[in-house]
Amino acid sequence: MRQEIGNSINASPAEQFFSDRDTRNMVFHAMMIGIQSAIDIATDLIAEERLRKPASYRETFILGESGILPEPLTRDLLALAGLRNVLVHIHRDLDLEQVYAILQQDLGVLKAFLDAVQEHLRGRSSVDP
């Protein structure tokens, strides 16, 4: 997940992103895949930890309630889950400036999520016999 997101971000300078529809579509797809992967990982953790079942994609990041994720990261992930829904359902009416800002500033949230999950799993495996 980390490599795919990084490649798409680094290969998309602003001029190309704003002027080339194919570039935008590739970036949107990579963003959807990255966000959906985080949702899928969170869903697996929810099942493993026997947490309450989320009612929506956005609610999948209830991992903050149980201390698996820090609350600030949880809030950022909730926003990205909302972006995922927009990318899937309303992609023609996107504010490209806003999406590009997210691309440049906020996708580090997915990297932080991956780090937090790995830390949680390492801590869990050191407790298990």
Helices and strands as residue ranges (DSSP letters): H 2-10, H 14-19, H 21-49, G 58-64, H 71-89, G 91-93, H 96-105, H 108-127
